[in-house]
Every structure is written in structure tokens, then in C-alpha cells.
Amino acid sequence: MSIGGFKNREIVVDLSKGTVGYREINEELAKKYVGGRGLGVKYLLDNGPQVEAFSDENMLCLMTGPVTGSRSSMSGRLCMVTKSPLTGTVTDSHMGGWTAARLKWAGIDNVIFTGKSDKPTYLYIENGQGELRDASDVWGLGTRATVKTMQDRYGKEDLSVMCIGQAGENLIRFAGFINENDRAAGRGGTGAVAGYKNLKAVVIKAAQKGNMPKPAQEEEYKQANQKALKAIMEGGLTAPKKGGLSVYGTNVLTSIINEVGALPTMNSKYTHWDEAEGHSGETVNATLLVADNTCHACPVACKKEVEVKEGKYKTRVESFEYESGWALGANCGLGDAAPISFMINMCNEYGFDTIELGNTLSCMMEAYERGLTEEKVDWGDADRMIELTEMLVFRRGIGDVLAEGTTRAAKHFGDENLAMCVKGQAIPAYDPRGIQGIGLGYATSNRGACHLRGYTVASEIAGIPMPTDRLKPEGKGELLKVFQDLLAFSDSMNICKFSSFSENAENYAEQYATMTGLPVTADDVMKIGERIYNLERHYNNLAGFDKREDDYLPKRFTEEPGTGNSAGQLSRMDIMLDEYYQVRGWVDGVVPENKLKELGIS
């Protein structure tokens, strides 16, 4: 393989047969889809969009990119791609820490799982080789106990362990993977797919020394990397110990988003909450913060480790994130960071998505408030939330319903409008009535409601790369496309999305081109990103998502006005969606043949 940055080695595991094989990476596909998210989706498309998520045929792809594990800042991301059991769409979920870097240092770019093992198993990787080993002794354990078992077995040094907990084993539809740093590939149900396949963990033993990806153009790469690092170090949000993301972590957003009237509160009945300060970044830093941790090659250190030192919510958890704090906080009418920290820790221990959990619980809270269920749970009742979470993980009683996710729970309670979801996945922590572009982003995200496909909040709230009016629908279709295409590329190069607060397409192009040796410009970055985003959409079209209504928000956002500083506002979906389809060249959400040909998608 002539492209720099790759080890040119994939592990291909057939769990049904118990075999581990190896293959080189198709160079032409790597040029078209880069790696990470893009290449993983291509593998999934070729595998067939009609496969069932819970089936032997479904693929689970662990993907790195050409700069993963390198000196490029924020290059420690692992991408997991599969068909989601929560949504039925293609999904990709990303994990930080050192797992991805160690996979690359072990001489492996990607790991592809198919089939289903007849007994619990895990994959051990070292020195470019993989071996399936018996996981019977850790099946039934939580993520922390599983990690410790592997560390005792293989030594803690130079080891990464990514595993599922009981949530994945019990096929909770929003289960994810957790690694030794409590970094999660949380959304979309990747852990449930692994649970179906009886895959407990992937364990990687590898040191950095001598194993970093080799740039095709060493000196030019060094210069490109230094330029990108300078942008991060001087960024208003990313500057170490100065920028808001570095000082407060992602939870810097709670007070900001609440102030503008875009904090979804009590299942999005309101867009502002007076008690949100109880779990804001400022409050958490002042009362619970114990450590600032970071991932491979990252100077930002956005992770904020917190500890509740006494009382019934005593716990220590690796990071109190904005999304998690909101989902289990304002979204459920709970303004106390201590029990929220406790529940975040539960999610990490059992291995599932905090965002979907919080939305499912708030859906049930509203159902109870309206008399649609006799299962009692009041707004802000932390102890009942904890009890329901335990029931959910082990599918006991009403927990068996909640384990299916927000959309299916709402149907059980008799009103689908209780679910703040798109394509079956629950919304994150930005209300579409107060930030118009992000609502369009939720609606057109290929993996269901998601802020990370196209983070227009950067422009609409932070003014990055330029300010736009958060309440104005016009122009948001074009703005969103730019964000979606740029982030599709960065997810495929596999660099942290937070880099986009300081870096741009030119920075990405320079790092990618000098690492791979391919002559790529900023315009090429955007075109490749467009190809990847359309590839995902094409997959979804073939999987049955081929109608305009698949790209729409729940009625609450288009019919019930916001509150606070977004009082009276509604999401103006039709204006934005018409513009977006025109800019994309799609027909009611479907990628036409001429667009597929234009982008070279086959």
C-alpha cells in the first residue's frame, strides 16, 4: 500500500466459525473514504443494508484513520460502525482515550467482526496478531471488573481494554462500549450488537515506542502538525487552561445554553430552567472536580473527573459531560450534581448511553404525570431514577420496556409524541426552538438525532467560524451541510471533533496530505466529506429511510413554543429542510442516481 499512515492490516473475525484472519486495505477505497467512519460505512454498505441489527450477518467494525495514534493533536479516536439496533440506520460511535492509538501501535488499522460466537469470547491483540479467547469468567461482570481482570491477566502497562457491561449482554438497545479510561462509544447500540454476538471485549497490548504511524512526508507533516497545534493552543475554546472547553470541559455549555433559552427541560416541555445551575460546569468544578484527564496527543484536557465524597451518592466518575449532566439533570427535572454523577457512574459501569437513558426516563416521567402509566416516577426523583436504571439494565418489570429506548417506550405508554427522537434516537442537549440549525441537524443526521453530525451550535452560539443568528431559519441548510461534510472527513481521518473549534479544512488537508502522501486540498476535504455523508444517506435509503418524514422533528418542537429567552419560538423545519435538500441535491431525503455518480459512490 502506497498511502502513508496505515499499517495496511485488518483483522477479520468470524465469530460463528471462531476464525481470525487478516487482509490488506483496498487502496482505492481508502483514497475515496479515508478510513474511520467513511471506510467503515463503505464496508457496511457492501455487507448489505437490509441485514438485521441483531443477526449473525451484521458487521461490527472497529476503525482507525491514517493519523490515529500519531503526533497529530487529538488523534486518539476509535470509530465503531454497525447497523443500529436502536434505529435501524447505519451508526458510528466514537471513543477517546488510548484504545485507538494502541490498536494502531499494535500494527492493526481495523477489526471487522461478523457472525455470533456460541460462547462468551474476547479478542486479544498484540504484535499484529489477534486471538479469540474465552470470556466466560468475565461474562456477567461490569466494565470496571472486566477491565481489572484483563489488567491483572496481561499487566496494566501498555494495555487498553474496551468492553461491554451487563447492558450489552442483556441487549439493551442503547448499550455501548467502555474502555479503561471510562471513555465510551455510547450512542447507537454498538454494545448491544456485541452482546448479541457474545463478544465481551477487545484487549490490546502495545507500546507507543517505534510504532507510531509513519508520515509519507516527514518534515512537511511536522510543519502541518505544528500549525494545527498552534491553532488549538490559541483557540478561544481549546486553549489549555484558558479556553472554556479546557477549563470546564463540555459542561461549560450548561449555563450558556440555558441562558439563551435552548436547554431542553423536563422532556423538552421548557427551554429554560432556573435550577440548571446545580449541574453547571461552574458548580461542578467548584464542588466536585478532582482531576483533569486527557486522551492521546490532546493538550485540551476537556475531561473533568469528579468525586462525591460522602452520602448515599458517594462515587467517583471519570468525566461529568454536558450531555450526560443535562440528560439526567434538567431533562429529568433534577438539579443536583451528586446523584447525576452517581448515575453517570452507573452508565459507565453497566455500559450504556447516558443521553438515551435520560430521555427514556423523562419520557416515562411525563407519561406518569399525564396518567399514562401507573409506574410512579416524579420529576427530579433521583432515587427512583436509580432504581429504574437498575431495573432497565436487568430487564426487570417496567425496565424491560425502558431497555428498548425512548421511542419504543413512548409507544408502550400510548403516545409516540412523548419521544423526543428522530429515526428512533433521542435528542441531545440543545433545544431546536432556541437554536434553529441544530434542529435541522437532528432531523437530517444519518444516525438519528445527533449534534455531532453537524455542530451548528459552534456558529449559532459561539460564532465559530462565523456568527449566525440562532433564531433565523434561512441559510441554515447551507451552514449545516458545511459542518456535516467537514466533520464526516474529520471522523474518517479520525481526529477529535473538538479540533474543529480551532482547526479548519486547510489544517485537516495539510495533516492528511503530508501523512498519506496524497495531494489533498481544503476543497478536496469538503468533497470527500460530502461523499461520505451521501454514502451514509444512501445506506439508509436502501434500509428503508426514504421519506421526508424520516427527516423531521417531534411535534413538540414545531408546535409548542419555547420559554425563557426563546419564548414563543418554534422550530422552522419546513423552511430549513427545503433549503437543505436543495443544497444537498436530494429529493425528499433520497440521494438520486446523478448525485451518486457525481460523487463516485457505487
C-alpha positions as CSV (number, residue, x, y, z in Angstrom):
1,M,0.0,0.0,0.0
2,S,1.4,3.3,-1.0
3,I,-0.6,5.5,1.4
4,G,1.2,6.7,4.5
5,G,-0.3,6.4,8.0
6,F,-1.7,3.0,7.5
7,K,-0.3,-0.3,8.9
8,N,-2.2,-1.9,5.9
9,R,-3.5,-4.7,8.1
10,E,-7.1,-5.5,9.2
11,I,-8.2,-8.3,11.4
12,V,-11.3,-10.1,10.1
13,V,-13.1,-12.2,12.7
14,D,-15.8,-14.7,12.0
15,L,-17.3,-15.3,15.5
16,S,-19.5,-18.1,14.2
17,K,-16.6,-20.1,13.0
18,G,-14.2,-18.9,15.6
19,T,-11.6,-17.8,13.0
20,V,-9.3,-14.9,12.9
21,G,-8.0,-13.8,9.5
22,Y,-6.0,-10.8,8.1
23,R,-6.3,-8.7,4.9
24,E,-4.8,-5.6,3.4
25,I,-6.8,-2.4,2.9
26,N,-8.1,-1.7,-0.5
27,E,-6.1,1.4,-1.6
28,E,-8.8,2.9,-3.8
29,L,-11.4,2.7,-1.1
30,A,-9.0,4.3,1.3
31,K,-8.5,7.2,-1.1
32,K,-12.2,7.7,-1.6
33,Y,-13.4,7.2,2.0
34,V,-10.2,8.0,4.0
35,G,-10.6,5.5,7.0
36,G,-12.6,5.5,10.3
37,R,-16.2,6.4,9.7
38,G,-16.1,6.6,5.9
39,L,-14.4,3.3,5.2
40,G,-16.4,1.6,8.0
41,V,-19.7,2.7,6.4
42,K,-18.5,1.5,3.0
43,Y,-17.8,-1.9,4.5
44,L,-21.3,-1.9,6.0
45,L,-22.9,-0.9,2.7
46,D,-21.1,-3.7,0.8
47,N,-22.3,-6.1,3.6
48,G,-26.0,-5.2,2.8
49,P,-28.2,-2.5,4.3
50,Q,-31.1,-5.0,4.7
51,V,-29.4,-7.1,7.4
52,E,-31.0,-7.1,10.8
53,A,-29.0,-5.4,13.6
54,F,-29.4,-8.4,15.8
55,S,-28.2,-11.0,13.4
56,D,-25.1,-13.0,12.6
57,E,-24.8,-11.1,9.3
58,N,-24.5,-7.7,10.9
59,M,-21.0,-6.3,10.9
60,L,-19.3,-4.6,13.8
61,C,-16.3,-2.6,12.6
62,L,-13.6,-1.1,14.8
63,M,-11.9,1.6,12.7
64,T,-9.0,3.9,12.9
65,G,-7.8,6.6,10.5
66,P,-4.5,7.4,8.8
67,V,-3.5,9.9,11.6
68,T,-4.7,7.7,14.5
69,G,-2.0,7.2,17.2
70,S,0.3,9.8,15.5
71,R,1.7,13.1,16.7
72,S,-1.4,14.9,15.3
73,S,-3.2,16.7,18.1
74,M,-6.4,15.0,19.3
75,S,-5.7,11.9,17.2
76,G,-6.8,9.2,19.7
77,R,-10.3,8.4,18.4
78,L,-11.7,5.0,17.7
79,C,-14.7,4.7,15.4
80,M,-17.2,1.8,15.7
81,V,-19.6,1.3,12.8
82,T,-22.6,-1.1,12.7
83,K,-26.3,-1.2,11.9
84,S,-28.0,0.2,15.0
85,P,-30.5,-2.0,16.9
86,L,-32.0,1.3,18.3
87,T,-32.7,3.0,15.0
88,G,-32.2,0.5,12.1
89,T,-29.9,3.1,10.5
90,V,-26.2,2.9,9.9
91,T,-24.5,4.2,13.0
92,D,-21.0,5.2,14.0
93,S,-19.9,5.8,17.6
94,H,-16.6,7.2,18.7
95,M,-14.4,6.5,21.7
96,G,-11.5,8.6,23.1
97,G,-8.6,7.6,25.4
98,W,-5.8,5.4,24.1
99,T,-7.6,2.4,22.7
100,A,-7.4,3.6,19.1
101,A,-3.8,4.6,19.4
102,R,-2.8,1.2,20.9
103,L,-4.6,-0.6,18.1
104,K,-2.5,1.2,15.6
105,W,0.6,0.7,17.6
106,A,-0.2,-3.0,17.7
107,G,0.1,-3.0,13.9
108,I,-3.6,-3.1,13.2
109,D,-5.7,-0.5,11.4
110,N,-9.2,-2.0,11.8
111,V,-11.0,-5.0,13.2
112,I,-14.1,-6.4,11.5
113,F,-16.5,-8.8,13.3
114,T,-19.2,-10.9,11.8
115,G,-21.1,-13.9,13.0
116,K,-22.0,-14.9,16.5
117,S,-19.9,-16.9,19.0
118,D,-21.6,-19.9,20.7
119,K,-20.0,-18.8,24.0
120,P,-18.6,-15.6,25.6
121,T,-15.4,-14.5,23.9
122,Y,-12.9,-11.7,23.6
123,L,-10.3,-10.7,21.1
124,Y,-6.7,-10.3,22.3
125,I,-4.4,-8.3,20.0
126,E,-0.6,-8.0,20.2
127,N,2.2,-7.6,17.7
128,G,-0.1,-7.5,14.7
129,Q,-1.9,-10.8,15.7
130,G,-5.4,-11.4,17.1
131,E,-6.6,-14.4,19.0
132,L,-10.1,-15.2,20.3
133,R,-10.1,-16.3,24.0
134,D,-12.7,-17.5,26.4
135,A,-14.6,-14.7,28.2
136,S,-16.8,-17.0,30.4
137,D,-15.2,-15.8,33.6
138,V,-16.0,-12.1,32.8
139,W,-19.4,-12.5,31.3
140,G,-21.9,-11.0,33.7
141,L,-19.3,-8.6,35.1
142,G,-19.5,-4.8,34.8
143,T,-17.0,-2.9,32.7
144,R,-14.7,-1.9,35.6
145,A,-14.4,-5.5,36.9
146,T,-13.8,-6.7,33.3
147,V,-11.0,-4.1,32.8
148,K,-9.4,-5.1,36.1
149,T,-9.5,-8.8,35.3
150,M,-7.7,-8.1,32.0
151,Q,-5.2,-5.8,33.6
152,D,-4.4,-8.5,36.2
153,R,-4.0,-11.0,33.4
154,Y,-1.9,-9.0,31.0
155,G,-0.4,-6.3,33.1
156,K,-1.7,-2.7,33.2
157,E,1.2,-1.2,31.3
158,D,0.7,-0.6,27.6
159,L,-2.8,-2.2,27.8
160,S,-6.2,-1.0,26.6
161,V,-9.4,-2.8,27.3
162,M,-12.7,-1.9,25.6
163,C,-15.6,-4.0,26.8
164,I,-19.4,-4.2,27.3
165,G,-21.1,-4.5,30.6
166,Q,-24.3,-6.1,31.6
167,A,-26.3,-3.7,29.4
168,G,-24.7,-5.0,26.3
169,E,-25.1,-8.6,27.5
170,N,-28.8,-8.1,28.1
171,L,-29.2,-6.4,24.6
172,I,-30.2,-3.0,25.9
173,R,-30.7,-1.3,22.6
174,F,-28.6,1.7,23.6
175,A,-25.7,-0.2,25.2
176,G,-22.2,0.9,24.3
177,F,-18.5,0.1,24.8
178,I,-16.4,1.5,27.7
179,N,-12.7,1.4,27.9
180,E,-10.2,1.6,30.8
181,N,-10.4,5.4,30.9
182,D,-14.2,5.4,31.1
183,R,-14.3,6.7,27.6
184,A,-17.5,5.5,25.8
185,A,-18.6,4.6,22.3
186,G,-22.1,5.3,23.7
187,R,-24.7,6.0,21.1
188,G,-26.5,3.7,18.6
189,G,-26.3,0.4,20.5
190,T,-22.8,-0.8,19.4
191,G,-22.6,-2.6,22.8
192,A,-25.8,-4.4,22.2
193,V,-24.6,-5.7,18.8
194,A,-21.5,-7.0,20.6
195,G,-23.7,-8.6,23.3
196,Y,-25.8,-10.4,20.6
197,K,-22.5,-11.7,19.2
198,N,-21.3,-12.9,22.6
199,L,-18.3,-10.5,22.2
200,K,-17.3,-9.2,25.7
201,A,-14.1,-7.3,25.0
202,V,-11.2,-6.3,22.7
203,V,-7.9,-6.3,24.6
204,I,-4.9,-4.6,23.1
205,K,-1.3,-4.8,24.3
206,A,1.0,-2.3,22.6
207,A,3.6,0.4,23.4
208,Q,3.9,3.7,21.5
209,K,7.7,3.4,21.1
210,G,8.6,2.8,17.5
211,N,5.0,2.0,16.5
212,M,3.6,5.4,15.6
213,P,2.2,5.8,12.0
214,K,5.0,6.9,9.6
215,P,4.2,10.1,7.6
216,A,4.9,9.9,3.9
217,Q,6.4,13.4,4.1
218,E,8.1,13.7,7.5
219,E,9.2,17.3,7.5
220,E,6.1,18.7,5.9
221,Y,3.9,16.7,8.3
222,K,5.8,18.1,11.2
223,Q,5.1,21.6,10.0
224,A,1.5,20.9,9.4
225,N,1.1,19.4,12.8
226,Q,2.8,22.4,14.5
227,K,0.5,24.7,12.6
228,A,-2.6,22.8,13.7
229,L,-1.3,22.6,17.3
230,K,-0.7,26.4,17.3
231,A,-4.4,26.9,16.3
232,I,-5.5,24.7,19.2
233,M,-3.3,26.4,21.7
234,E,-4.5,29.8,20.7
235,G,-8.2,28.8,20.3
236,G,-10.8,30.6,22.3
237,L,-12.4,27.4,23.5
238,T,-9.5,25.0,23.2
239,A,-6.5,26.9,24.7
240,P,-5.1,24.7,27.6
241,K,-6.2,26.1,31.0
242,K,-7.7,29.1,29.3
243,G,-10.4,28.2,26.9
244,G,-13.8,27.2,28.2
245,L,-13.6,23.7,27.0
246,S,-10.3,23.2,28.7
247,V,-11.3,24.9,32.0
248,Y,-14.8,23.4,32.4
249,G,-15.0,20.6,29.9
250,T,-18.1,20.2,27.8
251,N,-20.1,21.2,30.8
252,V,-19.1,24.8,30.1
253,L,-22.2,24.8,28.0
254,T,-24.9,24.3,30.6
255,S,-25.1,28.0,31.7
256,I,-24.6,29.3,28.2
257,I,-27.3,27.2,26.6
258,N,-29.7,27.7,29.5
259,E,-29.3,31.5,29.3
260,V,-30.2,31.7,25.6
261,G,-33.3,29.5,26.2
262,A,-32.2,26.3,24.5
263,L,-31.8,23.9,27.4
264,P,-34.5,21.1,26.9
265,T,-36.1,20.8,30.3
266,M,-38.5,18.1,31.6
267,N,-38.7,16.1,28.4
268,S,-38.4,19.4,26.4
269,K,-41.6,20.9,27.8
270,Y,-39.5,24.0,28.5
271,T,-36.3,25.6,27.1
272,H,-35.0,27.3,30.3
273,W,-34.7,26.1,33.9
274,D,-33.9,28.2,36.9
275,E,-32.3,25.2,38.7
276,A,-29.8,24.2,36.0
277,E,-27.0,25.9,37.8
278,G,-27.0,22.9,40.2
279,H,-25.2,20.8,37.5
280,S,-23.4,23.6,35.5
281,G,-19.7,23.5,34.8
282,E,-19.1,26.2,37.3
283,T,-20.9,24.4,40.1
284,V,-19.3,21.0,39.3
285,N,-15.8,22.5,39.1
286,A,-16.3,24.3,42.4
287,T,-17.7,21.4,44.3
288,L,-16.8,18.0,42.8
289,L,-13.8,18.4,40.4
290,V,-10.8,16.2,41.4
291,A,-8.8,15.8,38.2
292,D,-8.3,17.0,34.6
293,N,-7.6,14.0,32.4
294,T,-6.8,13.8,28.7
295,C,-6.6,11.5,25.7
296,H,-3.8,10.5,23.4
297,A,-2.0,13.6,22.0
298,C,-4.5,16.1,23.4
299,P,-3.4,19.3,25.1
300,V,-7.0,20.4,25.8
301,A,-7.9,18.0,28.6
302,C,-11.6,18.5,28.4
303,K,-12.4,15.5,30.7
304,K,-13.4,16.5,34.2
305,E,-13.1,13.8,36.8
306,V,-15.5,14.3,39.7
307,E,-16.0,12.8,43.1
308,V,-18.9,12.8,45.5
309,K,-17.0,12.1,48.8
310,E,-19.8,11.2,51.1
311,G,-23.5,10.4,51.4
312,K,-25.7,7.9,49.6
313,Y,-24.5,9.2,46.2
314,K,-20.8,8.7,47.0
315,T,-19.0,8.0,43.8
316,R,-16.0,8.9,41.6
317,V,-16.5,9.1,37.8
318,E,-14.0,9.9,35.1
319,S,-15.9,12.7,33.4
320,F,-19.0,14.8,34.1
321,E,-20.0,15.7,30.5
322,Y,-22.5,18.3,29.4
323,E,-24.8,15.9,27.6
324,S,-24.8,13.4,30.5
325,G,-25.4,16.1,33.1
326,W,-28.3,17.6,31.0
327,A,-29.9,14.2,30.1
328,L,-30.1,13.1,33.8
329,G,-30.4,16.6,35.1
330,A,-32.6,19.4,33.6
331,N,-34.2,16.9,31.2
332,C,-35.5,14.9,34.2
333,G,-36.1,17.9,36.5
334,L,-33.1,17.0,38.7
335,G,-30.8,19.9,39.7
336,D,-28.3,18.1,42.0
337,A,-24.9,17.2,40.5
338,A,-24.3,14.5,43.2
339,P,-27.0,11.9,42.1
340,I,-26.3,12.8,38.5
341,S,-22.7,11.8,39.0
342,F,-23.8,8.6,40.6
343,M,-26.0,7.7,37.6
344,I,-23.3,8.6,35.1
345,N,-21.1,6.2,37.0
346,M,-23.8,3.6,36.7
347,C,-24.0,4.1,33.0
348,N,-20.2,3.6,32.7
349,E,-20.3,0.5,34.9
350,Y,-23.1,-1.2,33.1
351,G,-22.1,0.2,29.7
352,F,-24.8,2.3,28.1
353,D,-25.7,5.7,26.7
354,T,-26.5,8.5,29.2
355,I,-28.3,10.5,26.6
356,E,-30.8,7.8,25.7
357,L,-31.2,6.8,29.4
358,G,-32.1,10.4,30.4
359,N,-34.6,10.8,27.6
360,T,-36.2,7.4,28.3
361,L,-36.7,8.3,32.0
362,S,-38.0,11.8,31.2
363,C,-40.5,10.2,28.7
364,M,-41.7,8.0,31.5
365,M,-41.9,10.9,33.9
366,E,-44.2,12.8,31.6
367,A,-46.2,9.7,30.9
368,Y,-46.7,9.3,34.7
369,E,-47.6,13.0,35.1
370,R,-50.3,12.6,32.4
371,G,-51.7,9.4,33.9
372,L,-50.5,7.2,31.1
373,T,-48.7,4.8,33.4
374,E,-49.2,3.7,37.0
375,E,-45.5,3.2,37.4
376,K,-44.6,6.1,39.6
377,V,-41.7,8.4,38.9
378,D,-41.8,12.1,39.6
379,W,-39.7,14.8,38.1
380,G,-36.4,15.0,39.9
381,D,-36.8,11.8,42.0
382,A,-33.2,10.7,41.9
383,D,-33.7,7.6,44.0
384,R,-36.5,6.3,41.7
385,M,-34.4,7.1,38.7
386,I,-31.6,5.0,40.1
387,E,-34.0,2.2,40.9
388,L,-35.4,2.3,37.3
389,T,-31.9,2.3,35.9
390,E,-31.1,-1.0,37.7
391,M,-34.4,-2.4,36.5
392,L,-33.6,-1.4,33.0
393,V,-30.2,-3.0,32.9
394,F,-31.5,-6.3,34.0
395,R,-34.9,-6.0,32.2
396,R,-36.9,-6.3,35.3
397,G,-40.6,-5.2,35.3
398,I,-41.0,-1.8,33.5
399,G,-37.3,-1.9,33.0
400,D,-37.9,-4.3,30.1
401,V,-39.8,-1.6,28.3
402,L,-37.3,1.2,29.1
403,A,-34.5,-1.1,27.8
404,E,-35.9,-0.7,24.4
405,G,-35.2,3.0,24.2
406,T,-37.3,6.2,24.2
407,T,-39.2,5.7,21.0
408,R,-40.4,2.2,21.9
409,A,-41.1,3.2,25.5
410,A,-43.3,6.1,24.3
411,K,-45.3,3.7,22.1
412,H,-45.8,1.4,25.2
413,F,-47.2,4.4,27.2
414,G,-49.6,5.1,24.4
415,D,-48.3,8.4,22.9
416,E,-45.5,8.4,20.4
417,N,-45.3,12.2,20.8
418,L,-43.7,11.6,24.2
419,A,-40.5,10.6,22.5
420,M,-38.1,13.4,21.6
421,C,-36.5,11.3,18.9
422,V,-35.5,11.3,15.3
423,K,-35.3,8.0,13.5
424,G,-35.6,6.3,16.9
425,Q,-32.7,8.0,18.6
426,A,-33.2,10.6,21.4
427,I,-32.1,14.2,21.1
428,P,-29.1,15.7,22.8
429,A,-28.9,18.8,25.0
430,Y,-29.8,21.6,22.6
431,D,-33.4,22.6,22.0
432,P,-34.3,23.2,18.3
433,R,-36.6,26.1,19.2
434,G,-33.8,28.1,20.6
435,I,-31.1,27.0,18.1
436,Q,-32.7,26.6,14.6
437,G,-29.7,25.0,12.8
438,I,-29.2,22.2,15.3
439,G,-32.8,21.1,14.9
440,L,-32.2,20.7,11.2
441,G,-29.1,18.8,12.2
442,Y,-31.1,16.4,14.4
443,A,-33.6,15.8,11.6
444,T,-31.1,15.0,8.9
445,S,-28.5,13.2,10.9
446,N,-27.9,9.8,9.4
447,R,-27.6,8.0,12.8
448,G,-30.7,9.5,14.3
449,A,-31.0,12.7,16.4
450,C,-27.4,13.9,17.0
451,H,-25.5,17.1,17.5
452,L,-22.2,15.6,16.4
453,R,-23.0,15.1,12.8
454,G,-23.2,18.8,12.1
455,Y,-22.5,21.0,15.1
456,T,-24.0,24.3,14.0
457,V,-24.1,25.4,17.7
458,A,-20.5,26.4,17.1
459,S,-21.7,29.1,14.7
460,E,-25.1,29.9,16.2
461,I,-23.8,30.3,19.8
462,A,-20.0,30.6,19.8
463,G,-19.6,32.4,16.4
464,I,-17.2,29.7,15.1
465,P,-16.1,30.0,12.3
466,M,-18.5,33.0,11.9
467,P,-21.6,34.1,13.8
468,T,-25.1,33.3,12.6
469,D,-28.5,34.2,14.1
470,R,-29.6,31.3,16.2
471,L,-33.3,32.1,15.6
472,K,-33.1,32.6,11.9
473,P,-34.0,29.6,9.8
474,E,-32.8,31.0,6.5
475,G,-29.3,29.9,5.5
476,K,-29.2,27.0,7.9
477,G,-29.4,24.4,5.2
478,E,-26.2,25.5,3.6
479,L,-24.5,26.1,7.0
480,L,-25.4,22.6,8.2
481,K,-24.1,20.9,5.0
482,V,-20.7,22.6,5.6
483,F,-20.5,21.3,9.2
484,Q,-21.7,17.8,8.2
485,D,-19.2,17.4,5.4
486,L,-16.3,18.8,7.4
487,L,-17.0,16.5,10.4
488,A,-17.6,13.5,8.2
489,F,-14.0,14.0,7.0
490,S,-12.5,14.5,10.4
491,D,-14.4,11.4,11.7
492,S,-12.8,9.4,8.9
493,M,-9.3,10.8,9.4
494,N,-10.3,10.1,13.0
495,I,-9.4,13.2,14.8
496,C,-11.5,14.6,17.7
497,K,-14.4,16.9,16.7
498,F,-13.3,19.4,19.2
499,S,-10.4,20.2,17.0
500,S,-12.8,21.9,14.6
501,F,-13.3,24.7,17.2
502,S,-9.8,25.8,16.2
503,E,-8.7,23.9,13.1
504,N,-10.3,24.2,9.6
505,A,-10.4,22.3,6.4
506,E,-7.0,23.6,5.4
507,N,-5.4,22.3,8.6
508,Y,-7.1,18.9,8.1
509,A,-5.9,18.8,4.5
510,E,-2.3,19.6,5.3
511,Q,-2.1,17.0,8.1
512,Y,-3.8,14.3,5.9
513,A,-1.8,15.1,2.8
514,T,1.6,15.0,4.5
515,M,0.7,11.9,6.5
516,T,-0.6,9.9,3.5
517,G,1.3,11.5,0.6
518,L,-1.9,12.2,-1.3
519,P,-2.2,15.7,-2.8
520,V,-5.4,16.8,-0.9
521,T,-6.6,20.4,-0.6
522,A,-9.2,22.0,1.6
523,D,-11.7,21.8,-1.2
524,D,-10.9,18.1,-1.5
525,V,-11.6,17.7,2.2
526,M,-15.1,19.1,1.8
527,K,-15.8,17.0,-1.3
528,I,-14.6,13.8,0.4
529,G,-16.8,14.7,3.4
530,E,-19.7,15.2,1.1
531,R,-19.1,11.8,-0.4
532,I,-19.1,10.1,3.0
533,Y,-22.2,11.8,4.2
534,N,-24.1,10.8,1.0
535,L,-22.7,7.3,1.3
536,E,-24.4,7.0,4.7
537,R,-27.6,8.5,3.4
538,H,-27.6,6.1,0.5
539,Y,-27.2,3.2,3.0
540,N,-30.2,4.5,5.0
541,N,-32.3,4.9,1.8
542,L,-31.7,1.3,0.9
543,A,-32.5,0.3,4.5
544,G,-36.0,1.9,4.2
545,F,-35.4,5.6,5.3
546,D,-36.6,7.2,2.1
547,K,-39.3,9.7,3.0
548,R,-39.3,13.3,4.0
549,E,-41.0,12.5,7.3
550,D,-37.9,10.5,8.3
551,D,-36.1,13.8,8.4
552,Y,-38.4,15.6,10.8
553,L,-38.6,16.7,14.4
554,P,-41.2,15.7,17.1
555,K,-44.3,17.9,17.2
556,R,-43.3,19.5,20.5
557,F,-40.6,21.4,18.7
558,T,-42.7,22.6,15.8
559,E,-46.0,23.2,17.7
560,E,-45.2,24.1,21.3
561,P,-43.4,27.4,21.8
562,G,-40.2,27.7,23.8
563,T,-39.6,29.6,27.0
564,G,-37.0,31.8,28.6
565,N,-35.0,33.8,26.1
566,S,-36.6,31.7,23.4
567,A,-40.1,32.4,24.5
568,G,-42.6,31.9,21.7
569,Q,-40.1,30.3,19.3
570,L,-40.8,27.2,17.2
571,S,-38.5,25.1,15.0
572,R,-39.0,26.3,11.4
573,M,-38.3,22.9,10.0
574,D,-40.0,23.2,6.6
575,I,-38.0,26.3,5.6
576,M,-34.8,24.8,6.6
577,L,-35.5,21.3,5.2
578,D,-36.4,22.7,1.7
579,E,-33.2,24.6,1.6
580,Y,-31.1,21.7,2.8
581,Y,-32.5,19.3,0.3
582,Q,-31.8,21.8,-2.5
583,V,-28.2,22.4,-1.3
584,R,-27.6,18.6,-0.9
585,G,-29.2,17.8,-4.3
586,W,-31.5,15.3,-2.7
587,V,-35.2,14.5,-3.4
588,D,-37.2,14.4,-0.2
589,G,-34.2,12.9,1.6
590,V,-33.2,10.4,-1.1
591,V,-29.9,10.6,-2.9
592,P,-30.7,10.5,-6.6
593,E,-28.6,8.5,-9.1
594,N,-27.0,11.6,-10.6
595,K,-25.6,12.6,-7.2
596,L,-24.3,9.1,-6.5
597,K,-22.5,9.2,-9.9
598,E,-21.2,12.8,-9.3
599,L,-19.6,11.7,-6.0
600,G,-18.3,8.3,-7.3
601,I,-20.4,6.3,-4.9
602,S,-21.1,2.7,-6.0
